[in-house]
Amino acid sequence: MNKPKIVILGAGYGGIITSKKLEKLLKSGEADVTLINKHDYHYITTQLHKTGIGTAADRQIAMSIPELIDISKTHFLKATVTHVDTDNKEVQLEGGETVNYDYLLIALGFEGQTFGIPGVKENAFELRSFRSSKAIYHHIKKQLNLYKEDQDPSRLTFVVAGGGFTGIELLGELADGLPKLCKEHDVPFEKVKIIGIEAAPSVIPFFPKQSVEYTTEVLRKLNIQLITSTKILGCTADKIILENKIEVPAKTLVWSCGVQGNTIVQKWGLPIEKGKLAVDSYLRVKNTKNVFSIGDCSLFMKDGKTSLAPTAQVALQQAPVCAKNIVASLRGESLTTFEYHHKGSVASIGLSAGVGKVGTVRLSGLIGSFMKLVIEARYLFNLGGPSLILKQHFGVNREQVKVTVKQ
């Protein structure tokens, strides 16, 4: 009798943790598990701003998947998914290879949302993957080198669009990391301009007034110019065009104004709502019994009216329940309903400041920054135990991860 085949698409937060949980839940020889990802590394999305400025080693952010999983229990396949044929229970890969499944988990993450603004897709950078963060890093170094040749001030103007958590973390990291990069490239840091643009009246508008005021003050102390209550109308390779006939000469725009589920899933004939895979209370794609989806490409309605936000926290809570339900499905047992419990949100603003809220407690300053480190350490612990925490902080490989800088 052939063993059931479990296939996981995507090794982001949801996919990698589900595979780790399956390794513990499945009995020896009970099922074949295959994890498919287009890169051979798993990256910490909430730390990509550090790769974008070069303030962290590559391997602190991007970790080898074969080293994270138990290769005796999980087969890893580096490949790009092109199509899923649910009628034939088949995953089609770039190059023509196919992988059959009995149970499928789709955890293919997100894409940036440009809202159709002219020039953004062609000219802006996105902090959406390890590869795109490396593209930002190489672009910044290129601008510093070119500035020495033509003294064009727009090369030293770095603009971040979006004042949410991703935006303020990147602004803080630019303020922390650019002085060192400027020194390395013999460029005067005092000529650098860092600008944040937000359409809402303030940065992190979804947070309490005290948190907004604190964050704004920290950014201003870092000499970051904030332009709020202003929409971006378009951009070229040389400037950003704003409302009120404002133009900002700049050759670097990083876009962090929203995300959408990976659009490839919309082509597979599965139920789609709001551009994502609609899932039931057991995290199964609606109208299926053997296809599951979690994370940013899935739509889970927590009360019938409100969908869960595309955050790492959601994917990390879904993964253990999803693994449990996949195992229950192949054993013919009852499934577990997924319930989300928001545990708070924290963002770093450079090295020594942070802002957030955990439960009813508002965090700021060094405490906020420390809490962000605690959250990251807890994730590493769940991923690989104490040894992974020690390795990532004290024994990490300092060699750069070889990727193309093309986004």
C-alpha positions, 0 to 999 in steps of 0.5 A, spaced: 500 500 500 502 506 497 503 511 503 499 518 503 503 524 500 503 530 503 506 536 499 507 543 502 508 549 497 512 554 500 517 555 506 515 561 509 513 562 516 507 557 515 510 552 510 516 551 514 513 550 521 508 546 518 513 541 516 517 541 522 510 540 526 509 534 521 515 531 523 513 530 530 506 528 529 507 523 523 509 516 525 515 513 522 513 511 515 506 514 515 506 519 510 511 522 505 512 529 506 515 534 500 517 541 502 517 545 495 520 552 495 523 556 489 530 558 494 534 553 498 533 558 504 528 560 509 528 567 511 525 571 516 521 576 513 521 581 519 528 582 519 529 584 511 530 591 513 537 589 516 539 585 509 536 591 505 542 596 509 547 590 510 546 591 518 546 583 519 549 578 516 546 574 510 545 567 514 542 571 520 536 572 515 536 567 510 537 560 513 539 553 509 532 549 509 536 542 509 539 544 515 532 546 518 528 540 517 529 533 518 531 530 511 530 523 514 522 525 514 521 531 510 524 531 502 526 538 500 525 540 493 528 546 490 523 548 485 518 553 482 511 551 482 507 553 476 500 550 476 496 545 481 491 540 478 486 539 483 483 534 479 489 529 478 492 531 485 498 534 481 503 540 482 506 542 476 513 545 476 517 550 472 521 545 467 515 540 466 516 536 472 510 534 476 509 532 483 503 528 486 499 529 492 494 526 497 494 532 501 496 539 499 498 545 503 499 552 499 503 557 503 506 561 498 506 568 501 505 575 498 506 580 493 507 587 493 501 591 492 502 598 488 495 600 487 496 601 480 500 607 481 504 609 475 511 607 475 512 604 482 512 597 479 518 599 474 522 603 478 520 602 486 524 597 490 520 592 495 522 589 501 518 583 500 523 577 499 530 576 501 532 577 494 529 583 493 532 586 500 539 584 497 537 588 491 536 594 495 542 593 498 546 593 492 542 599 489 544 603 495 552 602 494 551 603 487 548 610 488 554 612 493 559 610 488 556 614 482 555 620 487 562 620 487 562 621 480 557 626 478 555 629 485 548 628 483 544 629 490 538 625 488 543 619 489 543 620 496 536 621 497 533 615 500 525 615 500 521 610 503 513 610 501 509 607 507 509 609 514 506 602 517 511 597 521 515 595 515 516 603 513 518 605 520 523 599 521 526 601 514 527 608 516 530 607 522 535 602 519 537 607 514 539 612 519 543 606 523 546 603 517 547 609 512 553 612 516 557 606 516 556 605 508 557 612 507 564 612 510 566 605 507 564 609 500 568 615 502 561 619 501 559 625 506 553 622 510 551 629 512 549 630 505 544 624 505 537 625 506 532 620 508 524 621 507 518 617 509 512 618 505 505 616 508 498 618 505 495 618 512 496 623 517 501 620 521 506 614 521 503 607 524 496 610 524 493 604 527 496 605 533 495 609 540 496 616 540 502 616 544 505 611 540 504 615 534 507 621 537 513 617 540 515 614 533 514 621 530 519 624 535 524 618 534 524 619 527 525 626 527 531 625 532 534 621 527 533 627 522 528 623 517 524 627 514 516 625 514 511 627 509 504 625 511 497 626 509 500 626 502 499 621 496 504 618 491 501 619 484 507 616 480 514 615 480 520 615 475 527 613 475 529 620 478 523 622 482 517 621 486 511 625 484 506 627 490 500 631 491 500 638 491 505 638 485 510 636 489 516 633 486 522 629 490 528 628 486 530 621 488 533 615 485 531 610 491 524 609 492 522 603 497 515 601 497 512 598 503 504 601 502 501 594 502 501 587 500 496 582 497 496 574 496 501 571 491 497 572 485 499 565 482 493 561 486 488 565 482 489 561 476 488 554 479 481 554 479 480 554 487 475 558 490 478 565 491 475 571 495 478 578 495 484 575 491 486 570 496 484 562 497 478 562 501 479 557 507 474 554 512 475 554 520 479 548 519 484 551 514 482 547 508 480 551 502 473 551 501 469 546 497 475 541 498 477 536 503 485 535 502 487 542 500 489 546 505 492 554 505 495 558 511 499 565 511 498 571 506 495 567 500 489 565 504 483 568 507 481 566 513 474 570 516 475 570 524 468 572 525 464 571 518 466 579 517 473 580 518 479 577 515 485 576 518 491 580 517 497 578 512 502 577 518 507 572 520 503 572 527 497 569 523 501 564 519 505 562 525 499 560 529 495 557 523 501 552 522 501 547 528 493 547 527 494 546 520 499 540 521 494 537 526 489 537 521 493 534 515 494 528 520 487 528 522 485 528 515 489 522 513 487 518 519 480 519 519 480 523 525 476 529 527 479 536 525 481 542 530 477 549 529 483 554 528 482 560 533 486 566 532 489 570 538 492 576 537 498 577 542 501 584 540 505 587 535 512 590 536 517 594 531 524 596 531 526 603 529 533 602 529 538 599 534 536 602 540 528 604 539 522 600 538 514 601 539 509 596 540 503 593 544 503 587 547 496 585 550 494 592 554 501 594 555 504 599 550 511 599 549 517 604 547 524 605 547 529 600 549 524 596 552 520 595 545 527 594 541 528 588 546 521 585 546 522 585 538 529 581 539 525 576 544 520 575 539 525 573 534 529 569 539 522 565 540 521 564 533 528 561 532 527 557 538 521 554 535 524 553 529 531 549 531 531 550 539 537 553 543 542 551 538 539 555 533 539 561 537 546 560 539 548 559 532 544 565 529 547 570 534 554 567 535 556 562 530 553 564 524 556 563 517 559 570 514 559 568 507 554 572 503 548 568 500 549 568 492 542 570 489 541 574 483 540 582 485 534 582 480 527 583 484 
